[in-house]
C-alpha cells in the first residue's frame, strides 16, 4: 500500500567533529537536518590524498558498524497491527524527538532513547515528519486530512519554540495550498523545505527565514505524489516520488522552481520513498514496488545527476513479487540498510554499496527512517524505535 494510516483494529545533520580529531576522513549524516547544515547533502567520505591509512581506517570503521546490532528501545513509542511511525530526529546522541502518526503524538527523549515522554498529542493529526533547528525551535509535518476518516486536521505544519512541549499550527504559508507533509529538511540555518504528500497532491513548501514565512509551489504537473527531498542549496536539489505514469521518479532543480527528470523506475505502480546520501556524490533511494516488482533501489555516484536502478533480493521465486521498500539509510558509501513496509518481509543490509544484500536479523520491518547522529550512534523508526551503538575506535 502506498500510504500508511492508523489501523485501530489491530541537516543534513552532520556529526560535528573537527577533522583533525579521531576520525578525520569520514563524515556521517542523518537524513534530515539541524541548524546551518544541509539535509543529508553529504561530504566526501574520504579526504583527497588521505592514502592507504585513511582507507584502512574506513574499512575498520565499516567492520565495526557491521559487527554492531540494532537494539529495540523498550520504552520508545510503538504501534501495532502492521502500522509504522514515520520519523525520528536527534540533535545529538542524547536529545531527540519522534513523530508517531498512528498515535497522533510527538515524543521526546533526553537520555538517548532510554525513556520517552509524550509531549504533544492531537487527535486527528497524523504527525509524519519532524525537524529541529536547535534545542528549542522545531517543526512537525502532518500527513493531512482526506486519506483516512481518522485524519481530520488540515494544518500541514506545526511549530514549537519550547523544545517540543507545546506546538502551534503554522498559518503563514502562501501559494497553492498543500494538503500534507511527508518530509522536512533544513538546507542551512534559515532555508527550510517540506514536501508532500503520499497519494498526492504534490507540493514543495520552502522558507528562507527559519520558518517565519513559507511559500508553496504546486508540483502536480511533474508528480502524482512527492515523498522526500534533498537540497544542497536554496535552488539546487532533488525531489522523489511518483510520476504521472505511476512510476517511481526523481526530479532535479537548479532554480528551486522548475524540475527535470533524472530517474524513472522500470517498475509499474512504484514510487520513491526515502533518500540517503552518505557523501556529496553517492546517494540512494528506496523504491516502493507497490504491486509487481521486481524489487529494486536506485543509486547515484555523481550527486544525483544520473541514477542506476539496481536489484534487491527476490521475494520467493517470482520476479513479479513486490518488495515495498520505504526506509533506506547508508552510514558510509558502502554500508547501509533498506526496509519494506511489509512487516513479514526482511530488512536487508549491504556492505558493498548495494551490490549484494543480506538479511539483518537485528532490525525488524517496517523501518521508515534512519538517522545517523555521530560515529557511534544511529537511530531508526518504524513500528518501534531502534538504536545502533557502534564501538569505534
N, C-alpha and C positions, 0 to 999 in steps of 0.2 A: 504494500500500500504506500501511497506517495506521502501522505502526511500522517502524523501520529497525534491523536486527540485523546482526552481522558476516556478510560474504559471502566466504568463503575461496576460492571459485572465481574469482574474478576479481582606589542604593541608591537605591531608585534610586541609581545612582552619579551624583552631581552634580558638574559642573565647578566646582571650588572656587575661585571668583573673587569678590573684593569688587565689588559692583555699581558702585562709583564708579570702577573701573578699566577701561579699554579698551572694554568692550562691555557696558554696564550693563543692557541691555534684554532680553537673550536668555539663557536658561538651557538647557543641553544635558544630556541624561541618558542613562545606559545602561539596559539592560533588566533589570538586576539591581542590586546594591547594595553599598556599603561601609558602614562603621560609621556609625551615627547619621543615616542618610539613607534616606527611604522608597524602596521599589522602584519606580523608573520612575514615581513618582507625579506628577512634573512640577511646574513652576511656570509662572506666566504668561509667555508668550513675549515680551510687551511690557508694560512698566510703565505703569500708568494715567497718562495725561497726558504721556507721552513725546513725543507730537506727531509732526509730519512728519519731523523729523530721525531719530527712532528708526525710523520706518517705512522711510525711505530706507536707513538703515544695515542694517536687517534684510534688505532686498532685496539690498543689496550683498553681505551675507554669504551669502545663498542662491545668488546668482550665483557666488560663489567656490566654494561646495560643488559646484555643477553643473559648474563648469569643471575640477574635480579628477577624477582617475581612480583607481579601485581598483587596487592592485598586489598580486599574489600574493606571499606571503613564501616565498622559495625554500627556506629552511631550516626552515620550520614543519612540524608534523606533517601527514601526508596519509593518505588512504585511497583505494582504487580500487574498481573493479567496480560503480560506481553507489552505493556506500555514502556515508555522511556522518558527520562528527563533530558533536557537539551543542552544545557550549558553550565560550565563552572569556570570561575575566573579567580586567579590568585595574583596579588601584588607581590608576594614573596612566599617563601615556603610555609609560613605560618598563617597568613591572613588571606581568606578567600570567601567567595560567595557562590551559591548555586541557584540556578533558575529551574524551578520544578513546575512545569506546566500542568501536569496531571494533578498536582497538589494545590494549584493556584497560589503558589507561595515562593518566597525568596528566603534562603537560609544563609547563615553566616558562621564562619569558624575563625577563631583566633589562635588555635593551637595545632595547626597542621592537619586538621580533619579529625582529631580525636573526639571532639564534641562539636555539635552544631546547634544553633538557635534559630528557630523560625522567626525572622524579624518582621516579615510583612506577608499578609495574605489578603487576597481579594477574590471572592467568588466570581467566576465568570471571566477572569483574566488569566490567559494561558501564557505564563512567562517563558519565553522561548530563547532569549539571548541576554547576556549581562556583560557589562563593561565598566571598569572603574578607572578614572584618570588619576586619582590619588586615594588616600585612605578615607576621605570624606565624600568625594564627588563621583557619582556613578550614574549609569543609565541602564534600564532594562527594557527589552523589546517584548511586545505582546503579539502572539500569532494573529489575533483579531477575530472579530465576530464573523459568523457565516459558514464555518467549517464543521461546527458541531452545535447542537442545541445547548450544550453546557458552556460554550464560549460566547459570551454576550457583550463583552467590553469592546467598544470601538476605538478606544485610545490606543495608539500603536506604540507610544513611547512613554516611559516613566523616568523620573529623575529623583535622585537623593542628594542631599548636601550634608547629611549627618552620618555617613558611613553605612547607610542601608537600614537605619532604624525606621525612617519614615520615607514614603515615596509619594510623588505628586505627578499627575499627568502632564506631559509636555504638550502645550497648546499652540506654540509659536512655530508651526510648520506651514510654509507657504508652498504654492504649486499644486499639481494634481494630488488629490487625496490618496494616500496609501492605505491599504486595508490591513496590513500586518507587517511584522518584522521578524526575520529569521536569523539575522546576524548583525552584530555591532562590531565596529573596529575603529581604532584611533590611528591616524596617519602620523600625527605628531601631537604636540600639546594642545593645539587648538582645532585641528582639522579632523572631523569625525565622519564616518559613513555608516549607514544602516541600509540593509536590503531585505526584500521580501516580496511575495511570500510563497510558501508551499501551496500548490493548487491555484496560484495566482490571486489577484493580478500582480504585475511586476513593477516595482518602483525602486529607485535609488534615492535615498534621503541623505543629505550632507549638511555639515555645519562647518563654518570657518572661524567660529568664536567660542569654541569649547562648549557648544550646546546651548548658548544663549538664544540663537535663532537657527532654524533649519529650513532647507529648501528641498522639495521633492521634484523628481522628474519621472515621467512615465516611460517605462521600458517595454511596454506591451507590444510595440512593433517588432521587437527583437526576441522577446521571451514570452513563453506561456507562463513561466514562473521563474523566480530568482531565489536562490538559497544562500549563496556565500559570495564573498568578495575579498579581494586583496589589492590594496592600493599602496604604492610606494611614494606617491606624491599626491597633492590635491587634484592633479589632472591625469596621472598615469596609473592605470590599474586594470584588473581583470575581474569579470563577474561570471559566475557559473549558475546554471540552472537547466531549463528545458526549452528548446526552441519551438517554433511554430509547428514543426513537423513531429513533435513528440519525441525528440531525441536529446540526450544529454549534450550540452554545449558550453563552451567557454568563449566569451567575447572580450575584446581588449579595447581600451580607450586611451587616447593621448591628450584629450582635451576635457575629459570629465563629462562630456555631453553626448558625443557620438561614439558608436561602437562598431567594431568589425569582428567577424567570426574567426577564431584561431583554432578551434577544435569542435568537431561534431562526432559523437559516437556512432558506430555502425549498428548498435542495438536499438530496435524499436522500443517505444514506451520506457525510456530511461531518462535519468536526469543526474546532473552533477549535484552532489550533496555537499560534503565538506572539502576544503582545500588545506594543504600543508606545505609550507616552504621552509625546509631546514637551512637553506642558503639562498643567496641572491639569485642564483641561476637554476638550481634544482628544486622542482616542486611537483606535487602530486595532487590528484583529485580522485575522490571516491565516486564511482558511478553506481547509482541505484538502478539495477536492472529489475524493473518492476514486475515483469511477467515472463519474459522469454529467455534472457541470457543471450550468448554465453557470458559468464562472469568476467568483468574487465575492470581496469582502472586506467588512468592516463597519467603520463609523466612528461615533464618538460626539463630540458637541460640548458635552456637559453633564456631563462627568466620569464617564461610564459608566452614567448613569441610563436613557438611551434610546440606541438604535442604529439606523443606517440601513445596509441591505445595498446595496452598490454594485458595478457590474460591473468586471471586468478584461478585457483583450483576449481575444477568442475565439481558440481554438487550431484553425486550419483554418476550415472552413465550417459545421461543425455546432455548434449550441448545446449539444449533449449531450456534447461533448468536454471532459473534466475538465482542470483546472489545479490540481494538488495543492499549493497554496501552504502553505509551512511557515514560512519566516523572513519577518519584517516589521520594518522599523526606520525611524523618522522622526526626523531630526535637527532639524527645525523642524516647525511645524504644517503646512507646505506641502510640504516636500521629504522624500521617503522612498523606500524600496525594498521590493519584495516578490519572493520567490524560491520556486520549486517544488522538490519532492523529486526530480522527474524531471530528470536531467542533460541530456536532449535538448531541454528547453524553456528559454526565455529568462528571465533575471531582469529585472524592469521597474523603472523609476524614474519618479517623478512630481514635478512642480514646482508643482502647484496643488491639493494636498490630496486627491489621488486622483480628481479629475475626469477626467484624461487620463493615460495611461501610455505610455512608450516603452521600447524595449529598451535596457538598459545593456550595451554590448559589453565593458566592462572587468571585469564581475563574472560569473563562470561559475556556473551552478546545479550542485548544490544549495547553498543557504546556509540554515543553520538559525537562527543567532543573530547579531544586530547589537549592537555595543557602541559608544556614543558617549562618549568619555572626556573630551575638552575641545574647545574651539572649533576646534582644529587637527587632531584625531586621532580616528579611528574604526577599529574592527576588525570583521571578520565571519568566521564559521567555517562550514565545510561539508566538502566533500571536501578542501579546503585551508584555510589561514588567509590572510585578506586584510587589507590596511591602506589606509585613505584618509587622505592627508596634505593638509590644506587650507591654502592660503596666504591667511591673513587675520589681521589687517589688512595 
